[in-house]
Amino acid sequence: MQSYPSFLLENAVNQLAKLPGVGKKTALRLALYLLKQDTKDVTDFAQALLMLKNGVKYCKVCKNIADTDVCQICSDSSRQTDVVCVVETIKEVMLIENTGQYKGLYHVLGGVISPIDGVHPSDLEIESLVLRVQEGHIKEVVMALSTTMEGDTTAYYIARKLAPYNIALTTIARGVSVGDELQYADELTLGKSIINRVPYKN
């Protein structure tokens, strides 16, 4: 068991170790690094995290993160407003935007259906997607979910919910390997998958 010369150092290490992918050794290295920095730099660092947590908003349209009530993508008049790409998380929005191949809007679910992890349809932004489609402006919904069992289950559930509406339901081409999470696809592959999307089949 690690012995610390200071409770304050130990507490900082324990907090840093809560970050994904950060073990106690890395957390200790980060804490000692921060300890060596100017007080202003550390204050700015801490303030940035507090501002992120307390100031960030979720777009009331697509559920992407934003600085205002409506995100930059949804408020961009040059976007194709009748096409909506459904993604699991904010990370996928950033990935797809980086390809430069998609000019429509998004809908962020906040995850995928996974009963084993306690994630049910009601925990996700599925009903808000249905409401967007009900408004009648959307002509195509693109499923850009991971090709995992959970991703496929979520896509199937959404397809059933949207079945009564007269819209095209498509999915990204399987340039993303079956079983892969979208966040690990390279930009070129992802871009081609978006361009070459195909009709969704249950």
C-alpha positions as CSV (number, residue, x, y, z in Angstrom):
1,M,0.0,0.0,0.0
2,Q,1.3,3.4,-1.0
3,S,2.5,5.6,1.8
4,Y,2.1,9.4,1.4
5,P,4.0,12.1,3.2
6,S,1.0,14.4,3.1
7,F,-2.7,13.8,3.4
8,L,-3.3,16.6,0.9
9,L,-1.1,14.8,-1.6
10,E,-2.9,11.6,-1.0
11,N,-6.3,13.2,-1.4
12,A,-5.3,14.8,-4.7
13,V,-4.0,11.4,-6.0
14,N,-7.2,9.7,-5.0
15,Q,-9.3,12.3,-6.9
16,L,-7.1,12.2,-10.0
17,A,-7.2,8.4,-10.0
18,K,-11.0,8.6,-10.5
19,L,-10.4,9.7,-14.0
20,P,-10.8,7.0,-16.7
21,G,-7.5,5.3,-17.6
22,V,-5.6,7.0,-14.7
23,G,-4.1,4.6,-12.2
24,K,-2.6,5.6,-8.8
25,K,1.0,5.8,-10.3
26,T,-0.1,8.2,-13.0
27,A,-2.3,10.1,-10.6
28,L,0.7,10.6,-8.3
29,R,2.9,11.8,-11.2
30,L,0.2,14.3,-12.2
31,A,-0.3,15.5,-8.6
32,L,3.5,16.1,-8.2
33,Y,3.6,17.8,-11.6
34,L,0.8,20.2,-10.5
35,L,2.5,20.8,-7.2
36,K,5.6,22.2,-9.1
37,Q,3.6,24.6,-11.3
38,D,2.9,28.2,-10.6
39,T,-0.2,28.8,-8.4
40,K,-1.8,30.8,-11.2
41,D,-1.5,27.9,-13.6
42,V,-3.0,25.4,-11.2
43,T,-5.8,27.9,-10.4
44,D,-6.5,28.4,-14.1
45,F,-6.6,24.6,-14.5
46,A,-9.0,24.1,-11.6
47,Q,-11.1,27.0,-12.7
48,A,-11.4,25.6,-16.2
49,L,-12.8,22.3,-14.8
50,L,-15.3,24.1,-12.6
51,M,-16.4,26.3,-15.5
52,L,-16.9,23.2,-17.6
53,K,-19.0,21.5,-15.0
54,N,-21.1,24.4,-14.0
55,G,-21.3,26.4,-17.2
56,V,-21.7,23.9,-20.0
57,K,-25.2,23.4,-21.4
58,Y,-26.9,20.7,-23.4
59,C,-28.5,21.8,-26.7
60,K,-32.2,21.7,-26.3
61,V,-32.5,20.4,-29.9
62,C,-29.9,17.7,-30.3
63,K,-28.5,17.2,-26.7
64,N,-25.0,18.0,-27.8
65,I,-22.9,20.1,-25.4
66,A,-22.9,23.9,-26.0
67,D,-22.2,27.2,-24.4
68,T,-25.7,28.4,-25.3
69,D,-29.2,26.8,-25.3
70,V,-28.8,25.8,-28.9
71,C,-25.5,24.4,-30.1
72,Q,-23.4,25.9,-33.0
73,I,-24.4,23.0,-35.3
74,C,-28.1,23.3,-34.8
75,S,-28.0,27.1,-35.2
76,D,-25.9,27.0,-38.4
77,S,-28.2,28.0,-41.2
78,S,-25.9,26.3,-43.8
79,R,-26.6,22.8,-42.4
80,Q,-29.0,20.4,-44.0
81,T,-31.8,20.5,-41.5
82,D,-33.9,17.6,-42.8
83,V,-31.2,15.0,-42.1
84,V,-30.4,13.9,-38.5
85,C,-27.6,11.6,-37.6
86,V,-28.2,9.6,-34.4
87,V,-25.1,9.0,-32.3
88,E,-24.3,7.6,-28.9
89,T,-22.3,10.3,-27.3
90,I,-20.8,13.8,-27.9
91,K,-17.5,12.1,-28.9
92,E,-19.1,10.7,-32.0
93,V,-20.4,14.1,-33.0
94,M,-16.8,15.4,-32.8
95,L,-15.5,12.4,-34.8
96,I,-18.0,12.8,-37.6
97,E,-17.5,16.5,-37.8
98,N,-13.8,16.0,-38.2
99,T,-14.4,14.0,-41.4
100,G,-15.9,17.0,-43.0
101,Q,-18.2,14.7,-44.9
102,Y,-21.6,15.3,-43.2
103,K,-23.6,18.5,-43.3
104,G,-26.8,17.5,-41.6
105,L,-27.8,17.8,-37.9
106,Y,-27.3,15.3,-35.0
107,H,-29.2,13.7,-32.1
108,V,-27.1,12.6,-29.1
109,L,-28.7,9.6,-27.3
110,G,-26.4,9.7,-24.3
111,G,-25.5,6.0,-24.6
112,V,-27.0,2.8,-25.9
113,I,-29.5,0.3,-24.5
114,S,-27.7,-2.1,-22.2
115,P,-29.9,-3.8,-19.6
116,I,-26.9,-5.6,-18.1
117,D,-25.5,-2.1,-17.3
118,G,-28.8,-0.8,-16.2
119,V,-29.3,1.4,-19.2
120,H,-32.9,1.2,-20.6
121,P,-34.6,3.1,-23.4
122,S,-36.1,5.6,-20.9
123,D,-32.6,6.5,-19.8
124,L,-31.7,7.7,-23.3
125,E,-32.8,10.6,-25.5
126,I,-35.0,8.5,-27.7
127,E,-38.4,10.1,-27.0
128,S,-36.9,13.5,-27.8
129,L,-35.8,12.1,-31.2
130,V,-39.3,10.8,-31.9
131,L,-40.7,14.2,-31.0
132,R,-38.3,15.8,-33.5
133,V,-39.4,13.5,-36.2
134,Q,-43.1,14.1,-35.3
135,E,-42.6,17.8,-36.1
136,G,-42.4,16.8,-39.8
137,H,-39.3,18.6,-40.9
138,I,-37.0,15.5,-40.9
139,K,-36.7,13.4,-44.1
140,E,-33.9,11.1,-43.1
141,V,-32.5,9.6,-39.9
142,V,-29.0,8.2,-40.1
143,M,-28.1,5.5,-37.6
144,A,-24.4,6.1,-36.7
145,L,-24.2,3.7,-33.7
146,S,-21.5,1.2,-32.8
147,T,-21.8,-2.2,-34.5
148,T,-21.9,-3.9,-31.2
149,M,-24.8,-5.9,-29.8
150,E,-25.9,-2.9,-27.7
151,G,-25.6,-0.6,-30.7
152,D,-27.6,-2.9,-32.9
153,T,-30.3,-3.3,-30.2
154,T,-30.6,0.4,-29.9
155,A,-30.8,0.9,-33.6
156,Y,-33.6,-1.7,-33.8
157,Y,-35.5,-0.1,-31.0
158,I,-35.3,3.3,-32.6
159,A,-36.3,1.9,-36.0
160,R,-39.5,0.4,-34.4
161,K,-40.3,3.8,-32.7
162,L,-39.9,5.6,-36.0
163,A,-41.7,3.1,-38.2
164,P,-45.0,5.0,-38.2
165,Y,-43.4,8.1,-39.8
166,N,-42.7,8.7,-43.5
167,I,-38.9,9.1,-43.3
168,A,-35.9,7.4,-44.8
169,L,-34.1,5.3,-42.2
170,T,-30.4,4.7,-43.1
171,T,-27.3,3.4,-41.4
172,I,-23.6,4.1,-42.0
173,A,-21.9,1.6,-44.3
174,R,-20.1,-1.2,-42.6
175,G,-16.7,0.3,-43.3
176,V,-16.7,0.3,-39.5
177,S,-16.1,-3.4,-38.6
178,V,-18.8,-5.4,-36.9
179,G,-18.2,-5.4,-33.2
180,D,-16.4,-2.1,-33.3
181,E,-17.2,1.1,-31.4
182,L,-17.5,4.1,-33.6
183,Q,-15.1,6.2,-31.5
184,Y,-12.2,3.9,-32.6
185,A,-12.8,4.3,-36.3
186,D,-10.4,6.5,-38.3
187,E,-11.7,9.6,-39.9
188,L,-11.3,8.4,-43.5
189,T,-13.2,5.1,-42.8
190,L,-15.8,7.0,-40.9
191,G,-16.2,9.6,-43.6
192,K,-16.7,7.0,-46.3
193,S,-19.2,5.2,-44.1
194,I,-21.3,8.3,-43.7
195,I,-21.2,9.1,-47.5
196,N,-22.0,5.5,-48.5
197,R,-24.8,5.0,-45.9
198,V,-27.4,2.4,-46.8
199,P,-31.1,1.8,-46.0
200,Y,-31.5,0.4,-42.5
201,K,-32.9,-3.1,-42.4
202,N,-34.3,-4.7,-39.3
